[in-house]
Amino acid sequence: MFDFLKQAREMQGKLKEIKEELSRDEFTGEAGGVSIKISGDMEVRDVKVDPRTNINNIAEFIKDAVS
């Protein structure tokens, strides 16, 4: 029983480390004059829109780009 609890705690620690590592990674996607930078844990870090881009509904466009 105690071995099981020990393994569970070790797994929780490893999962925490992985989440922290992912949060430091960044990924950038670009399409149609829009650039979106997100972290590995899916936090939006930056959104840039080229001012020459003609997008009628920018919110819907960004939603489609990140989903």
ZIUR-V949498 format. One line per field, one symbol per residue. ss: DSSP state (H for helix, E for strand, L for the rest). psi: psi as a letter, one per 20 degrees, with the letter a starting at -180 (. if undefined). burial: b if it has 24 or more other C-alpha atoms within 12 Angstrom, else e. A space follows every 10 residues. Layout:
ss=???
psi=???
burial=???
This chain:
ss=LHHHHHHHHH HHHHHHHHHH HHHHLEEEEE ELLEEEEEEL LLLEEEEEEL LLLLLLLHHH HHHHHHL
psi=ghhghghghg hggggggggg ghhhqqqpqp pkjppppqri kkpphqpppp iipnognhgh ggghhi.
burial=eeeeeeeeee eeeeeeeeee eeeeeeeeee eeebbbbbee eeeeeebeee eeeeeeeeee ebeeeee
